[in-house]
């Protein structure tokens, strides 16, 4: 259990596809639970604008946003390492993609995807969904190398 919980915060190690998918579901569920709990217990005001803002109040918004993105980046780094790719350039590209989606594209276009993805622009949404699908579908480096290894008859 301790290793499972630690895997959400650390950047080392590897995550296979199924482990990555399950942890992503846990992160989304816990994040939604934290948002609801924060609104009910602390009386925080939800942000009316779409994007990375969850609350009107800046300090709780910063804390929740930091926790969410830290866990997503940590899980992505572990998955990229398992896929056999260099971690730093890929995670930097994924982070830049998220920044593009949240900070640049909303200022350029008013177009948004339909609910429940109404906070995403069409271009950013397609790129973000493609990135997550890539992380979910691409096989582990070990699985690819096992598949490509020459077969020897004995």
MIDOSE-1310 file (N, C-alpha, C; in nm, 2 decimals, decimal comma, always signed):
residues 154
xxxx	+0,08/-0,12/+0,00/+0,00/+0,00/+0,00/+0,09/+0,13/+0,00; +0,20/+0,12/+0,08/+0,29/+0,23/+0,09/+0,35/+0,26/-0,05; +0,39/+0,16/-0,12/+0,45/+0,18/-0,26/+0,34/+0,24/-0,35; +0,22/+0,19/-0,34/+0,11/+0,24/-0,43/+0,09/+0,39/-0,41
xxxx	+0,09/+0,43/-0,28/+0,07/+0,57/-0,25/+0,19/+0,66/-0,29; +0,31/+0,60/-0,27/+0,43/+0,68/-0,30/+0,44/+0,69/-0,45; +0,39/+0,60/-0,53/+0,40/+0,61/-0,68/+0,33/+0,74/-0,73; +0,24/+0,79/-0,66/+0,17/+0,91/-0,71/+0,26/+1,04/-0,70
xxxx	+0,36/+1,04/-0,62/+0,44/+1,16/-0,59/+0,58/+1,15/-0,65; +0,63/+1,04/-0,67/+0,78/+1,03/-0,71/+0,79/+1,03/-0,86; +0,90/+1,06/-0,91/+0,93/+1,07/-1,05/+1,01/+0,95/-1,10; +1,07/+0,87/-1,01/+1,15/+0,76/-1,05/+1,06/+0,63/-1,06
xxxx	+1,11/+0,53/-1,11/+1,03/+0,40/-1,13/+0,96/+0,40/-1,26; +0,89/+0,29/-1,28/+0,82/+0,27/-1,40/+0,67/+0,23/-1,37; +0,59/+0,26/-1,47/+0,45/+0,22/-1,46/+0,40/+0,16/-1,59; +0,35/+0,04/-1,58/+0,30/-0,03/-1,70/+0,17/+0,04/-1,74
xxxx	+0,11/+0,00/-1,85/-0,01/+0,06/-1,90/-0,13/+0,05/-1,80; -0,15/-0,07/-1,75/-0,27/-0,09/-1,66/-0,25/-0,01/-1,53; -0,13/-0,02/-1,48/-0,10/+0,06/-1,35/-0,12/+0,21/-1,37; -0,07/+0,26/-1,49/-0,09/+0,40/-1,52/-0,24/+0,44/-1,53
xxxx	-0,31/+0,35/-1,60/-0,45/+0,38/-1,62/-0,53/+0,38/-1,49; -0,50/+0,28/-1,40/-0,57/+0,28/-1,27/-0,53/+0,40/-1,19; -0,41/+0,44/-1,19/-0,36/+0,55/-1,11/-0,43/+0,68/-1,16; -0,44/+0,69/-1,29/-0,51/+0,81/-1,35/-0,65/+0,82/-1,30
xxxx	-0,72/+0,71/-1,30/-0,86/+0,70/-1,25/-0,86/+0,75/-1,11; -0,77/+0,70/-1,03/-0,76/+0,73/-0,88/-0,74/+0,88/-0,87; -0,65/+0,94/-0,95/-0,61/+1,08/-0,94/-0,74/+1,16/-0,97; -0,81/+1,13/-1,08/-0,93/+1,20/-1,11/-1,04/+1,19/-1,01
xxxx	-1,06/+1,07/-0,95/-1,16/+1,05/-0,85/-1,12/+1,13/-0,72; -1,00/+1,12/-0,68/-0,96/+1,19/-0,56/-0,96/+1,34/-0,58; -0,92/+1,39/-0,70/-0,93/+1,53/-0,72/-1,07/+1,58/-0,72; -1,16/+1,51/-0,78/-1,30/+1,55/-0,77/-1,35/+1,55/-0,63
xxxx	-1,32/+1,45/-0,55/-1,36/+1,44/-0,41/-1,30/+1,56/-0,33; -1,17/+1,60/-0,36/-1,11/+1,71/-0,29/-1,18/+1,84/-0,33; -1,21/+1,86/-0,45/-1,28/+1,98/-0,50/-1,42/+1,99/-0,43; -1,49/+1,89/-0,42/-1,62/+1,89/-0,36/-1,61/+1,91/-0,21
xxxx	-1,51/+1,84/-0,15/-1,49/+1,86/+0,00/-1,44/+2,00/+0,03; -1,36/+2,06/-0,05/-1,31/+2,20/-0,03/-1,43/+2,30/-0,04; -1,52/+2,27/-0,14/-1,63/+2,37/-0,15/-1,72/+2,35/-0,03; -1,75/+2,23/+0,01/-1,85/+2,21/+0,12/-1,79/+2,25/+0,26
xxxx	-1,67/+2,20/+0,29/-1,62/+2,22/+0,42/-1,57/+2,36/+0,44; -1,49/+2,41/+0,34/-1,43/+2,54/+0,36/-1,51/+2,66/+0,29; -1,62/+2,62/+0,22/-1,70/+2,72/+0,16/-1,63/+2,80/+0,05; -1,55/+2,73/-0,03/-1,48/+2,79/-0,14/-1,57/+2,81/-0,26
xxxx	-1,54/+2,92/-0,33/-1,63/+2,95/-0,44/-1,57/+2,89/-0,57; -1,64/+2,81/-0,64/-1,59/+2,76/-0,77/-1,57/+2,86/-0,87; -1,47/+2,85/-0,95/-1,44/+2,95/-1,06/-1,54/+2,93/-1,17; -1,59/+3,04/-1,23/-1,68/+3,03/-1,33/-1,62/+3,02/-1,47
xxxx	-1,49/+3,06/-1,48/-1,42/+3,05/-1,61/-1,37/+2,91/-1,63; -1,36/+2,87/-1,75/-1,30/+2,74/-1,78/-1,15/+2,75/-1,78; -1,08/+2,64/-1,76/-0,94/+2,64/-1,75/-0,88/+2,58/-1,63; -0,76/+2,61/-1,59/-0,70/+2,54/-1,48/-0,74/+2,60/-1,34
xxxx	-0,83/+2,70/-1,34/-0,88/+2,75/-1,21/-0,99/+2,67/-1,16; -0,98/+2,63/-1,04/-1,09/+2,55/-0,97/-1,17/+2,64/-0,88; -1,10/+2,74/-0,81/-1,17/+2,82/-0,71/-1,13/+2,97/-0,74; -1,22/+3,06/-0,69/-1,19/+3,20/-0,70/-1,08/+3,24/-0,60
xxxx	-1,08/+3,17/-0,49/-0,97/+3,20/-0,39/-0,84/+3,15/-0,44; -0,74/+3,24/-0,44/-0,61/+3,20/-0,50/-0,53/+3,10/-0,43; -0,52/+3,10/-0,30/-0,43/+3,00/-0,23/-0,49/+2,86/-0,24; -0,61/+2,83/-0,21/-0,66/+2,70/-0,23/-0,65/+2,65/-0,37
xxxx	-0,68/+2,74/-0,46/-0,67/+2,71/-0,61/-0,53/+2,67/-0,64; -0,43/+2,74/-0,59/-0,29/+2,71/-0,62/-0,25/+2,57/-0,56; -0,30/+2,54/-0,44/-0,26/+2,42/-0,37/-0,33/+2,30/-0,45; -0,45/+2,31/-0,48/-0,52/+2,20/-0,55/-0,46/+2,18/-0,69
xxxx	-0,43/+2,29/-0,76/-0,37/+2,28/-0,89/-0,24/+2,22/-0,89; -0,15/+2,26/-0,79/-0,02/+2,20/-0,77/-0,03/+2,05/-0,74; -0,11/+2,01/-0,65/-0,13/+1,87/-0,62/-0,17/+1,79/-0,74; -0,26/+1,84/-0,82/-0,31/+1,77/-0,94/-0,20/+1,75/-1,04
xxxx	-0,14/+1,87/-1,08/-0,04/+1,86/-1,18/+0,09/+1,78/-1,14; +0,12/+1,79/-1,01/+0,24/+1,72/-0,97/+0,22/+1,57/-0,98; +0,10/+1,52/-0,94/+0,07/+1,38/-0,95/+0,06/+1,33/-1,10; +0,00/+1,42/-1,18/-0,01/+1,38/-1,32/+0,12/+1,38/-1,39
xxxx	+0,21/+1,47/-1,36/+0,34/+1,48/-1,42/+0,43/+1,36/-1,37; +0,42/+1,33/-1,24/+0,49/+1,22/-1,18/+0,45/+1,09/-1,24; +0,32/+1,06/-1,26/+0,27/+0,94/-1,32/+0,32/+0,93/-1,47; +0,31/+1,04/-1,54/+0,35/+1,05/-1,68/+0,50/+1,02/-1,69
xxxx	+0,58/+1,07/-1,60/+0,73/+1,05/-1,61/+0,76/+0,90/-1,59; +0,68/+0,83/-1,49/+0,70/+0,69/-1,47/+0,66/+0,61/-1,59; +0,55/+0,65/-1,65/+0,50/+0,58/-1,77/+0,59/+0,60/-1,89; +0,64/+0,72/-1,91/+0,74/+0,74/-2,02/+0,86/+0,66/-2,00
xxxx	+0,91/+0,65/-1,88/+1,03/+0,57/-1,85/+1,00/+0,42/-1,89; +0,89/+0,38/-1,85/+0,85/+0,24/-1,88/+0,84/+0,21/-2,03; +0,80/+0,32/-2,11/+0,79/+0,30/-2,25/+0,93/+0,30/-2,32; +1,03/+0,34/-2,25/+1,17/+0,34/-2,30/+1,21/+0,47/-2,37
xxxx	+1,14/+0,58/-2,34/+1,17/+0,71/-2,40/+1,24/+0,79/-2,30; +1,32/+0,89/-2,34/+1,38/+0,99/-2,25/+1,28/+1,07/-2,17; +1,29/+1,07/-2,04/+1,18/+1,13/-1,96/+1,17/+1,28/-1,97; +1,29/+1,35/-1,95/+1,28/+1,50/-1,94/+1,23/+1,56/-2,07
xxxx	+1,27/+1,53/-2,19/+1,21/+1,60/-2,31/+1,06/+1,57/-2,32; +1,02/+1,45/-2,30/+0,88/+1,41/-2,32/+0,80/+1,48/-2,21; +0,84/+1,48/-2,09/+0,76/+1,55/-1,98/+0,76/+1,70/-2,00; +0,87/+1,76/-2,05/+0,87/+1,90/-2,08/+0,77/+1,93/-2,20
xxxx	+0,77/+1,84/-2,30/+0,67/+1,86/-2,41/+0,53/+1,85/-2,36; +0,50/+1,75/-2,28/+0,37/+1,74/-2,22/+0,32/+1,86/-2,14; +0,42/+1,91/-2,06/+0,39/+2,02/-1,97/+0,37/+2,15/-2,06; +0,45/+2,16/-2,17/+0,43/+2,28/-2,26/+0,30/+2,27/-2,33
xxxx	+0,26/+2,14/-2,36/+0,13/+2,12/-2,43/+0,01/+2,17/-2,33; +0,03/+2,13/-2,21/-0,07/+2,17/-2,11/-0,08/+2,32/-2,09; +0,04/+2,39/-2,09/+0,05/+2,53/-2,08/-0,01/+2,60/-2,20; +0,01/+2,54/-2,32/-0,05/+2,59/-2,44/-0,20/+2,58/-2,44
xxxx	-0,25/+2,47/-2,39/-0,39/+2,45/-2,38/-0,46/+2,54/-2,28; -0,39/+2,57/-2,17/-0,46/+2,65/-2,06/-0,43/+2,80/-2,07; -0,31/+2,84/-2,13/-0,27/+2,98/-2,13/-0,28/+3,05/-2,26; -0,25/+2,98/-2,37/-0,24/+3,04/-2,50/-0,36/+3,03/-2,59
xxxx	-0,40/+2,90/-2,61/-0,51/+2,88/-2,70/-0,65/+2,94/-2,66; -0,68/+2,95/-2,53/-0,81/+3,01/-2,49/-0,81/+3,16/-2,53; -0,69/+3,22/-2,54/-0,69/+3,37/-2,58/-0,69/+3,39/-2,73; -0,67/+3,28/-2,80/-0,67/+3,29/-2,95/-0,80/+3,26/-3,01
xxxx	-0,87/+3,16/-2,95/-1,00/+3,11/-3,00/-1,11/+3,10/-2,89; -1,23/+3,13/-2,93/-1,34/+3,11/-2,84/-1,40/+2,97/-2,85; -1,36/+2,90/-2,95/-1,42/+2,76/-2,97/-1,38/+2,67/-2,86; -1,48/+2,59/-2,82/-1,46/+2,49/-2,71/-1,52/+2,36/-2,75
xxxx	-1,47/+2,25/-2,69/-1,53/+2,12/-2,71/-1,66/+2,11/-2,63; -1,75/+2,02/-2,67/-1,87/+2,00/-2,60/-1,85/+1,94/-2,46; -1,95/+1,95/-2,37/-1,94/+1,90/-2,24/-1,91/+1,75/-2,24; -1,83/+1,70/-2,15/-1,78/+1,75/-2,03/-1,64/+1,81/-2,05
xxxx	-1,60/+1,83/-2,18/-1,46/+1,89/-2,20/-1,47/+2,03/-2,25; -1,57/+2,11/-2,20/-1,59/+2,24/-2,25/-1,48/+2,34/-2,21; -1,39/+2,30/-2,12/-1,28/+2,39/-2,09/-1,17/+2,38/-2,19; -1,17/+2,29/-2,28/-1,06/+2,27/-2,38/-1,10/+2,33/-2,52
xxxx	-1,00/+2,38/-2,58/-1,02/+2,42/-2,72/-1,01/+2,30/-2,81; -1,06/+2,31/-2,93/-1,06/+2,19/-3,02/-0,91/+2,14/-3,04; -0,82/+2,23/-3,08/-0,68/+2,19/-3,10/-0,62/+2,14/-2,98; -0,63/+2,21/-2,87/-0,57/+2,16/-2,74/-0,63/+2,03/-2,69
xxxx	-0,76/+2,02/-2,71/-0,83/+1,90/-2,67/-0,78/+1,78/-2,74; -0,77/+1,79/-2,88/-0,72/+1,68/-2,96/-0,58/+1,64/-2,92; -0,49/+1,74/-2,90/-0,35/+1,72/-2,87/-0,34/+1,65/-2,73; -0,42/+1,70/-2,63/-0,42/+1,64/-2,50/-0,47/+1,50/-2,49
xxxx	-0,58/+1,48/-2,56/-0,64/+1,34/-2,57/-0,54/+1,25/-2,64; -0,48/+1,29/-2,75/-0,38/+1,21/-2,82/-0,26/+1,18/-2,73; -0,22/+1,27/-2,65/-0,11/+1,25/-2,56/-0,14/+1,14/-2,45; -0,26/+1,16/-2,39/-0,30/+1,06/-2,29/-0,32/+0,92/-2,35
xxxx	-0,38/+0,92/-2,47/-0,40/+0,79/-2,54/-0,26/+0,72/-2,57; -0,17/+0,81/-2,61/-0,03/+0,76/-2,64/+0,03/+0,69/-2,52; +0,01/+0,76/-2,40/+0,06/+0,71/-2,28/-0,01/+0,58/-2,23; -0,14/+0,57/-2,27/-0,21/+0,45/-2,23/-0,19/+0,33/-2,32
xxxx	-0,17/+0,36/-2,45/-0,16/+0,25/-2,55/-0,02/+0,20/-2,58; +0,08/+0,28/-2,58/+0,21/+0,24/-2,62/+0,26/+0,13/-2,52; +0,31/+0,02/-2,58/+0,36/-0,09/-2,49/+0,49/-0,05/-2,41; +0,51/-0,13/-2,31/+0,63/-0,11/-2,23/+0,75/-0,14/-2,32
xxxx	+0,87/-0,09/-2,28/+0,99/-0,11/-2,36/+1,02/-0,26/-2,35; +1,00/-0,32/-2,24/+1,03/-0,47/-2,23/+0,94/-0,55/-2,31; +0,82/-0,51/-2,32/+0,72/-0,59/-2,41/+0,76/-0,58/-2,56; +0,80/-0,46/-2,60/+0,84/-0,44/-2,73/+0,97/-0,51/-2,77
xxxx	+1,06/-0,51/-2,67/+1,19/-0,58/-2,70/+1,17/-0,73/-2,70; +1,08/-0,78/-2,62/+1,05/-0,93/-2,61/+0,98/-0,97/-2,75; +0,90/-0,88/-2,80/+0,83/-0,91/-2,92/+0,93/-0,91/-3,04; +1,02/-0,82/-3,04/+1,12/-0,81/-3,15/+1,24/-0,90/-3,14
xxxx	+1,25/-0,97/-3,02/+1,37/-1,06/-3,01/+1,35/-1,18/-3,11; +1,47/-1,22/-3,16/+1,46/-1,34/-3,26/+1,42/-1,46/-3,19; +1,34/-1,54/-3,26/+1,29/-1,67/-3,20/+1,39/-1,78/-3,24; +1,43/-1,86/-3,14/+1,53/-1,96/-3,16/+1,46/-2,10/-3,14
xx	+1,46/-2,18/-3,24/+1,41/-2,32/-3,23/+1,51/-2,41/-3,17; +1,47/-2,49/-3,07/+1,56/-2,58/-3,01/+1,51/-2,72/-3,03
